[in-house]
Amino acid sequence: MRVVKKAEERRIEILDAADELFARKGFDGTTTKDIINKVRIARGTLYYYFKSKEDIMDALIDRYNCSILNKAQEIAADKRIPIIQRIVQVVMSLNISGGSSKEIMEHIHKPQNALMHQKIQCVIISGVTPIMTELIREGIHQGIFQTPYPYECMEMVVTYLNTIFDNDMVEMIGDVRASRIQAFIFNAERLLGAESGSLMEVMQMFKNEE
């Protein structure tokens, strides 16, 4: 008996299959036939939902973006965690992991996908900045930060993190990276009117990435 699934359920099934295949075989090593065989659907069904393999990758990127922002919001809202720790955890949550995340990062960093890379950066900057701003406002209320421009400060911080510490934008290794991290923390504390050394927990975030 032929199984008929709801449109959104079928779309998710295709994305889940592609996510698994991209992670195992790579984006270039996966064909639309591989996806069709895994989901056990007709070629016409695949193309009803997605125009191409690239279209599937775009949808996966959108799904990861939503997952990242939802996770960041969940962390920021947990008032059981101290402000500084929440800020560190929110920033750390921006690193996608699991599934085809490695393939996604390799895909968007290709020169021909520059616009897609820019789109993801815009989503992170526009989506994470308001989340971080609320944390800073909470910190101001607690006397941890002193700034009349919480949104603007976070926009600067998120933009810097999202560009300078993107290895595709600026290549940093060894002492150069360490110096940039120290300078970032030093200036972030002054932007936010925080006590000197209060954001040193951010160092652990960068160590975890190495």
MODELLER restraints for C-alpha pairs under 7 A, 6 or more apart:
rsr = mdl.restraints
at = mdl.atoms
rsr.add(forms.Gaussian(group=physical.xy_distance, feature=features.Distance(at['CA:11:A'], at['CA:49:A']), mean=6.53, stdev=0.5))
rsr.add(forms.Gaussian(group=physical.xy_distance, feature=features.Distance(at['CA:14:A'], at['CA:39:A']), mean=6.40, stdev=0.5))
rsr.add(forms.Gaussian(group=physical.xy_distance, feature=features.Distance(at['CA:15:A'], at['CA:56:A']), mean=6.84, stdev=0.5))
rsr.add(forms.Gaussian(group=physical.xy_distance, feature=features.Distance(at['CA:15:A'], at['CA:60:A']), mean=6.62, stdev=0.5))
rsr.add(forms.Gaussian(group=physical.xy_distance, feature=features.Distance(at['CA:17:A'], at['CA:35:A']), mean=6.30, stdev=0.5))
rsr.add(forms.Gaussian(group=physical.xy_distance, feature=features.Distance(at['CA:17:A'], at['CA:38:A']), mean=6.59, stdev=0.5))
rsr.add(forms.Gaussian(group=physical.xy_distance, feature=features.Distance(at['CA:17:A'], at['CA:39:A']), mean=6.64, stdev=0.5))
rsr.add(forms.Gaussian(group=physical.xy_distance, feature=features.Distance(at['CA:18:A'], at['CA:35:A']), mean=5.96, stdev=0.5))
rsr.add(forms.Gaussian(group=physical.xy_distance, feature=features.Distance(at['CA:19:A'], at['CA:99:A']), mean=5.80, stdev=0.5))
rsr.add(forms.Gaussian(group=physical.xy_distance, feature=features.Distance(at['CA:19:A'], at['CA:100:A']), mean=5.33, stdev=0.5))
rsr.add(forms.Gaussian(group=physical.xy_distance, feature=features.Distance(at['CA:20:A'], at['CA:99:A']), mean=5.96, stdev=0.5))
rsr.add(forms.Gaussian(group=physical.xy_distance, feature=features.Distance(at['CA:20:A'], at['CA:100:A']), mean=6.53, stdev=0.5))
rsr.add(forms.Gaussian(group=physical.xy_distance, feature=features.Distance(at['CA:21:A'], at['CA:30:A']), mean=6.51, stdev=0.5))
rsr.add(forms.Gaussian(group=physical.xy_distance, feature=features.Distance(at['CA:22:A'], at['CA:30:A']), mean=6.31, stdev=0.5))
rsr.add(forms.Gaussian(group=physical.xy_distance, feature=features.Distance(at['CA:22:A'], at['CA:100:A']), mean=5.49, stdev=0.5))
rsr.add(forms.Gaussian(group=physical.xy_distance, feature=features.Distance(at['CA:22:A'], at['CA:103:A']), mean=6.51, stdev=0.5))
rsr.add(forms.Gaussian(group=physical.xy_distance, feature=features.Distance(at['CA:23:A'], at['CA:99:A']), mean=5.69, stdev=0.5))
rsr.add(forms.Gaussian(group=physical.xy_distance, feature=features.Distance(at['CA:23:A'], at['CA:100:A']), mean=4.03, stdev=0.5))
rsr.add(forms.Gaussian(group=physical.xy_distance, feature=features.Distance(at['CA:23:A'], at['CA:103:A']), mean=6.39, stdev=0.5))
rsr.add(forms.Gaussian(group=physical.xy_distance, feature=features.Distance(at['CA:26:A'], at['CA:103:A']), mean=6.13, stdev=0.5))
rsr.add(forms.Gaussian(group=physical.xy_distance, feature=features.Distance(at['CA:27:A'], at['CA:103:A']), mean=6.31, stdev=0.5))
rsr.add(forms.Gaussian(group=physical.xy_distance, feature=features.Distance(at['CA:32:A'], at['CA:53:A']), mean=6.29, stdev=0.5))
rsr.add(forms.Gaussian(group=physical.xy_distance, feature=features.Distance(at['CA:36:A'], at['CA:42:A']), mean=6.66, stdev=0.5))
rsr.add(forms.Gaussian(group=physical.xy_distance, feature=features.Distance(at['CA:36:A'], at['CA:43:A']), mean=6.45, stdev=0.5))
rsr.add(forms.Gaussian(group=physical.xy_distance, feature=features.Distance(at['CA:36:A'], at['CA:46:A']), mean=6.92, stdev=0.5))
rsr.add(forms.Gaussian(group=physical.xy_distance, feature=features.Distance(at['CA:50:A'], at['CA:56:A']), mean=6.12, stdev=0.5))
rsr.add(forms.Gaussian(group=physical.xy_distance, feature=features.Distance(at['CA:68:A'], at['CA:93:A']), mean=6.51, stdev=0.5))
rsr.add(forms.Gaussian(group=physical.xy_distance, feature=features.Distance(at['CA:68:A'], at['CA:94:A']), mean=5.87, stdev=0.5))
rsr.add(forms.Gaussian(group=physical.xy_distance, feature=features.Distance(at['CA:69:A'], at['CA:127:A']), mean=6.68, stdev=0.5))
rsr.add(forms.Gaussian(group=physical.xy_distance, feature=features.Distance(at['CA:69:A'], at['CA:128:A']), mean=6.76, stdev=0.5))
rsr.add(forms.Gaussian(group=physical.xy_distance, feature=features.Distance(at['CA:71:A'], at['CA:93:A']), mean=6.82, stdev=0.5))
rsr.add(forms.Gaussian(group=physical.xy_distance, feature=features.Distance(at['CA:72:A'], at['CA:90:A']), mean=4.94, stdev=0.5))
rsr.add(forms.Gaussian(group=physical.xy_distance, feature=features.Distance(at['CA:72:A'], at['CA:93:A']), mean=6.19, stdev=0.5))
rsr.add(forms.Gaussian(group=physical.xy_distance, feature=features.Distance(at['CA:73:A'], at['CA:131:A']), mean=6.33, stdev=0.5))
rsr.add(forms.Gaussian(group=physical.xy_distance, feature=features.Distance(at['CA:75:A'], at['CA:86:A']), mean=6.35, stdev=0.5))
rsr.add(forms.Gaussian(group=physical.xy_distance, feature=features.Distance(at['CA:75:A'], at['CA:90:A']), mean=6.28, stdev=0.5))
rsr.add(forms.Gaussian(group=physical.xy_distance, feature=features.Distance(at['CA:76:A'], at['CA:86:A']), mean=5.88, stdev=0.5))
rsr.add(forms.Gaussian(group=physical.xy_distance, feature=features.Distance(at['CA:76:A'], at['CA:90:A']), mean=6.72, stdev=0.5))
rsr.add(forms.Gaussian(group=physical.xy_distance, feature=features.Distance(at['CA:76:A'], at['CA:131:A']), mean=6.89, stdev=0.5))
rsr.add(forms.Gaussian(group=physical.xy_distance, feature=features.Distance(at['CA:76:A'], at['CA:135:A']), mean=6.73, stdev=0.5))
rsr.add(forms.Gaussian(group=physical.xy_distance, feature=features.Distance(at['CA:83:A'], at['CA:135:A']), mean=6.70, stdev=0.5))
rsr.add(forms.Gaussian(group=physical.xy_distance, feature=features.Distance(at['CA:83:A'], at['CA:139:A']), mean=6.44, stdev=0.5))
rsr.add(forms.Gaussian(group=physical.xy_distance, feature=features.Distance(at['CA:84:A'], at['CA:199:A']), mean=6.98, stdev=0.5))
rsr.add(forms.Gaussian(group=physical.xy_distance, feature=features.Distance(at['CA:87:A'], at['CA:132:A']), mean=7.00, stdev=0.5))
rsr.add(forms.Gaussian(group=physical.xy_distance, feature=features.Distance(at['CA:88:A'], at['CA:202:A']), mean=5.85, stdev=0.5))
rsr.add(forms.Gaussian(group=physical.xy_distance, feature=features.Distance(at['CA:88:A'], at['CA:205:A']), mean=6.63, stdev=0.5))
rsr.add(forms.Gaussian(group=physical.xy_distance, feature=features.Distance(at['CA:92:A'], at['CA:205:A']), mean=6.45, stdev=0.5))
rsr.add(forms.Gaussian(group=physical.xy_distance, feature=features.Distance(at['CA:108:A'], at['CA:114:A']), mean=6.84, stdev=0.5))
rsr.add(forms.Gaussian(group=physical.xy_distance, feature=features.Distance(at['CA:108:A'], at['CA:116:A']), mean=6.16, stdev=0.5))
rsr.add(forms.Gaussian(group=physical.xy_distance, feature=features.Distance(at['CA:108:A'], at['CA:117:A']), mean=5.20, stdev=0.5))
rsr.add(forms.Gaussian(group=physical.xy_distance, feature=features.Distance(at['CA:109:A'], at['CA:117:A']), mean=6.56, stdev=0.5))
rsr.add(forms.Gaussian(group=physical.xy_distance, feature=features.Distance(at['CA:109:A'], at['CA:168:A']), mean=6.72, stdev=0.5))
rsr.add(forms.Gaussian(group=physical.xy_distance, feature=features.Distance(at['CA:121:A'], at['CA:162:A']), mean=6.68, stdev=0.5))
rsr.add(forms.Gaussian(group=physical.xy_distance, feature=features.Distance(at['CA:125:A'], at['CA:155:A']), mean=6.89, stdev=0.5))
rsr.add(forms.Gaussian(group=physical.xy_distance, feature=features.Distance(at['CA:125:A'], at['CA:158:A']), mean=6.05, stdev=0.5))
rsr.add(forms.Gaussian(group=physical.xy_distance, feature=features.Distance(at['CA:125:A'], at['CA:159:A']), mean=6.08, stdev=0.5))
rsr.add(forms.Gaussian(group=physical.xy_distance, feature=features.Distance(at['CA:129:A'], at['CA:151:A']), mean=6.90, stdev=0.5))
rsr.add(forms.Gaussian(group=physical.xy_distance, feature=features.Distance(at['CA:129:A'], at['CA:154:A']), mean=5.65, stdev=0.5))
rsr.add(forms.Gaussian(group=physical.xy_distance, feature=features.Distance(at['CA:129:A'], at['CA:155:A']), mean=5.47, stdev=0.5))
rsr.add(forms.Gaussian(group=physical.xy_distance, feature=features.Distance(at['CA:129:A'], at['CA:158:A']), mean=6.51, stdev=0.5))
rsr.add(forms.Gaussian(group=physical.xy_distance, feature=features.Distance(at['CA:130:A'], at['CA:151:A']), mean=6.86, stdev=0.5))
rsr.add(forms.Gaussian(group=physical.xy_distance, feature=features.Distance(at['CA:132:A'], at['CA:154:A']), mean=6.38, stdev=0.5))
rsr.add(forms.Gaussian(group=physical.xy_distance, feature=features.Distance(at['CA:133:A'], at['CA:150:A']), mean=5.62, stdev=0.5))
rsr.add(forms.Gaussian(group=physical.xy_distance, feature=features.Distance(at['CA:133:A'], at['CA:151:A']), mean=5.14, stdev=0.5))
rsr.add(forms.Gaussian(group=physical.xy_distance, feature=features.Distance(at['CA:133:A'], at['CA:154:A']), mean=6.06, stdev=0.5))
rsr.add(forms.Gaussian(group=physical.xy_distance, feature=features.Distance(at['CA:136:A'], at['CA:145:A']), mean=6.92, stdev=0.5))
rsr.add(forms.Gaussian(group=physical.xy_distance, feature=features.Distance(at['CA:136:A'], at['CA:150:A']), mean=6.13, stdev=0.5))
rsr.add(forms.Gaussian(group=physical.xy_distance, feature=features.Distance(at['CA:137:A'], at['CA:150:A']), mean=6.63, stdev=0.5))
rsr.add(forms.Gaussian(group=physical.xy_distance, feature=features.Distance(at['CA:139:A'], at['CA:145:A']), mean=5.51, stdev=0.5))
rsr.add(forms.Gaussian(group=physical.xy_distance, feature=features.Distance(at['CA:140:A'], at['CA:146:A']), mean=5.73, stdev=0.5))
rsr.add(forms.Gaussian(group=physical.xy_distance, feature=features.Distance(at['CA:144:A'], at['CA:194:A']), mean=6.08, stdev=0.5))
rsr.add(forms.Gaussian(group=physical.xy_distance, feature=features.Distance(at['CA:145:A'], at['CA:192:A']), mean=5.51, stdev=0.5))
rsr.add(forms.Gaussian(group=physical.xy_distance, feature=features.Distance(at['CA:145:A'], at['CA:193:A']), mean=5.22, stdev=0.5))
rsr.add(forms.Gaussian(group=physical.xy_distance, feature=features.Distance(at['CA:145:A'], at['CA:194:A']), mean=4.84, stdev=0.5))
rsr.add(forms.Gaussian(group=physical.xy_distance, feature=features.Distance(at['CA:146:A'], at['CA:192:A']), mean=5.85, stdev=0.5))
rsr.add(forms.Gaussian(group=physical.xy_distance, feature=features.Distance(at['CA:146:A'], at['CA:193:A']), mean=4.51, stdev=0.5))
rsr.add(forms.Gaussian(group=physical.xy_distance, feature=features.Distance(at['CA:146:A'], at['CA:194:A']), mean=6.59, stdev=0.5))
rsr.add(forms.Gaussian(group=physical.xy_distance, feature=features.Distance(at['CA:147:A'], at['CA:192:A']), mean=5.44, stdev=0.5))
rsr.add(forms.Gaussian(group=physical.xy_distance, feature=features.Distance(at['CA:147:A'], at['CA:193:A']), mean=5.84, stdev=0.5))
rsr.add(forms.Gaussian(group=physical.xy_distance, feature=features.Distance(at['CA:153:A'], at['CA:191:A']), mean=6.34, stdev=0.5))
rsr.add(forms.Gaussian(group=physical.xy_distance, feature=features.Distance(at['CA:153:A'], at['CA:192:A']), mean=6.92, stdev=0.5))
rsr.add(forms.Gaussian(group=physical.xy_distance, feature=features.Distance(at['CA:163:A'], at['CA:169:A']), mean=6.24, stdev=0.5))
rsr.add(forms.Gaussian(group=physical.xy_distance, feature=features.Distance(at['CA:164:A'], at['CA:170:A']), mean=5.72, stdev=0.5))
rsr.add(forms.Gaussian(group=physical.xy_distance, feature=features.Distance(at['CA:185:A'], at['CA:199:A']), mean=6.47, stdev=0.5))
rsr.add(forms.Gaussian(group=physical.xy_distance, feature=features.Distance(at['CA:185:A'], at['CA:200:A']), mean=6.99, stdev=0.5))
rsr.add(forms.Gaussian(group=physical.xy_distance, feature=features.Distance(at['CA:189:A'], at['CA:195:A']), mean=6.78, stdev=0.5))
rsr.add(forms.Gaussian(group=physical.xy_distance, feature=features.Distance(at['CA:189:A'], at['CA:196:A']), mean=6.47, stdev=0.5))
rsr.add(forms.Gaussian(group=physical.xy_distance, feature=features.Distance(at['CA:189:A'], at['CA:199:A']), mean=6.68, stdev=0.5))
